[in-house]
Amino acid sequence: MNELISPPKYQMKLTKEIETEIWNAYGSYKEVENYIEKWHESDEQNCWENFEKKGNNGNIDLNATLHSIPGDIIIKIAIDLGLDTPDFIPSIPTFKNELKSEFKTAYETFTKAHKLIENDPSIAVGLANSALESIIKEILKDERISSKIKGTETLYKLVTIILKEFNITNNNHPIEIKTIGSSLIAICQSIEKLRSEKTNFHGKTDDDYLLKDPIYTYFIVNSVSTVGLFLNSYYKTKFPKPEINIIDNLPF
């Protein structure tokens, strides 16, 4: 994963954002140095030359140090600090912005999933699944939607219901549109199965396959973002918020 952010312009931008965020979070040279030290592993794979660079005053030169760190570690630091990495996981920043303004619970869940992609891929997948469930449940609360849910439905059942409400799986549609609708259901079913069968969310034995590679978790979390963005965008188009007549609501 060393070349994950190889384009120099993007790497410069992300490194600058990391530098600013570290100083905002820790404030002193000592605390900044302590934070950076925790990313250093003294093995052949993760050891980089001149790991910590010093300035003329003997304190850490954070800018120079960050620019000496391999791309895969830079990505991990960015995610740990809660920074967006749109050139690597493009849907996530837009998705988080949508969630923050409209789906508070889903936003908090998805943010946790995003931060755990590298350190705990299994939990990240489970949380991303839960965030998508939360979004669909919130949309289905709309009184203009006829289908009512019990609240115990899984992701597969929820997306089946909402696509039916959105008229995407209608048999009168061209086969191509129906295929896309079926594919969305299949994607959500696969995300749900990964959560249930390939993560720690349910008991596992030593012989069971467990999702551990972050690169696949990035792929899954990106898929959740893409599906979530589509569903929310379609919902806002098909069920726009009623306009409030200010004059009618005046107390005189």
N, C-alpha and C positions, 0 to 999 in steps of 0.2 A: 504493500500500500504506500510505498515511499513516494510515488509520483502522482499522488492523488490531486495535488494542486499545483501542477507543473507550470501552467501559464503564469509568467512573471507578473503581469499586471494584476491579476487576481490575488496572487500570493502577497504582493506588496500591500494591497488594500486590506486583506484579511489580517495580516500581521500588524498593520497599523491599528486596526480595531481591537485586536487582542491586547496590544501594548496599552492603549487608552483604558480598556476595561480593567486590566490588572492594576494600574495605578489608581483607578477609581475605587476598586475593591479593597486594596491593601494599604496604599498611601505612603508607606515608609520603605526605604531601601531594604531593611532587614526582612520585613514581611514579604516583600516582593521576591527577595532572594529565597526565602523559605518556600514560597509557592513554586517557584521554578525548579528548585531542588527536587521536589516531589515528582517531577516528570522525568528525572534523569535515572536511567537504569544502567548500571555498570556491567552490562553484558555485551558481547560482540555485536548483537543485532541492533541494540538501541543506544549504543555509545557513539556520540558524535564528537568530532574534533573541537577542542577548545570550548567545551560545553558551556561554561559560564565566562562571559567576557567582562572585564573590569574597566571602569573609566579612570580618569586621572586622579580622582579622589579615593580610589580603592573600592568604591561601591560597584554593584552590578551595573553593567551597561545593558539595560533590558532590550533596547532596540537591536543592538548587535547580537545579543544572545539569541533572541527570537529568530533572527535571520540566519542563524547557524543551525537551527533545529530542522530536522527532516519534515517533509510535508505531512506524513501520516500523524506525527505528534502534534503539528500545528492544528490539524483538523480536530484532534481529540481535545486540545486545549480550548479551541473555539467553542466546541459543544459543551465542555465543562463549564465555561463561563456564560453559557446561554446565548451565544452569538449565532446568527444565522450563517449558513454556508451554502448560498444559493447555487453556486457553480458546481457543487458536488451533490447536493440534495435539493433540487430546484423548486419543488412544490412546497416545501416545508415553510419558508418565510411567509408566503402568501396565505397558506392555510392557517398558520398561527395568528396572523392579523385578523382573518375572518372569525376565528374562534374567539379571540380576545374580546371582540365587540359584541358577539352574539351568543356564545355558548361558554359560559364561565367554567362549568364543571369539566366539559370536554377539553377546554383550553388547558386547565391545570393538569389533567390526565395526560394529554398529548405532550405537554412540555416536559413532564417527567419521562415519558417514553423517549423523546428526543435526546435528553441528557444521558440516558442509559444505553444508547445504541452501542457504544464501544465497551463499556464496563460490564453490562449485563444484557446481552442481546435477547436472551430468552424473556426476561421481564419486559423489555422494551416492546416486543411484539405483542405481549398480552395487554399492555397498557394502550397501545395503539388500537388494538381491537376494541377495547372498552371505550375509547374516545369516539370511535366511529359509531358504536352502538348508542352512545349518549346523544350524539348529534341527531341520529335518525329518530330516536325516541322524542327528542325535543320538537322536531319538525312535526311528528305525528300527533303532538298535542294540539296542533292548530284545529280550531273548531270547524274550519271549512273542509277538513279532511274527514272523509266518511269512515275510514277504517279505524277501529279502536283497538288498543293493545292492552294486555294485562300487566306488562312491565317485566315479564320474565322471559320474553322472547330473546333468542340468540341473534347474532349478526345476520346469519343466513336468512332467518325468518323475517327479520326487520327489513332487510333490503328487498326481499321479495314483495313485501307489503307496499313499501314506498314506491317501487318501480311500477307496480300495478296502479297505485294512486296517480302517479305521474303519466300514466297511459303509455309507458314505453314498451310494455310487453303485449300490447294490443295485437291481436291476430290480423287486424286490417292493415298493419304497417308493412312496408316492404321487408323482405327477408333480411336485408342488411341491417335495418334498424332493430329488428327482433333479435338478430344475432348479437348485436352490441349489447342489448339489454340482457340477454342470456349470459354474455361474457362478464358483465358487471356482477351478476349473481354468482357466477362461478368464481370470480376473484374474491368476493366476500366470503364465500364458502371455504375457499382455500386458506384465507387469512384465519378464519375461525378454526379450521382443522389444524393449522400450524400451532395456534395458541393451545388447543386442547391436547394435541398429540405429540408436539415437538418442542414444548417448553416445560418449564418447571411449575406451570399453573396447576397441573394435575400430577399425581404421584408417578414417578418413573423408576425403572429398574436400571441396573448397570448396562443391560443389553439394549435398552431403548435408545433411539436416535434423539439427540438433544441439539437444538439450534444454538450454535456457539460462534459462528463466524460473522463478525459485524458487517461484512460486505453484503450478505444476504439480508441482514436486518435493515440496512439502508434501503435496499430494494423494496422490502415489505412496507416499511414506514412511508416511503415515497408513494407506494401504491395506495396506502390508506389516505394520504394527503390528496392525491389525485381524485379518488372516488369521493371523498368528503367535499372537496371543492365543487365537483360537478353537482352533487346532490343539493348542496346549499344554493348554488347559483340557479339551478333549475327551480328550486322551491321559491326563491325570491322572484323569479320571473313568472311562474305559474300562480303563485299566491302572494301578490304584492301587499305590503302593509297598507291598510285603509288610510286614506288621507283624512287628517283631522281638520274639521272646519273650525278655525279659531273663533270666528264671530259667534257661532252657535254655542260655544263654551264660555262666553263671557258672562259674568254674573249680573248683567243688567240688560 
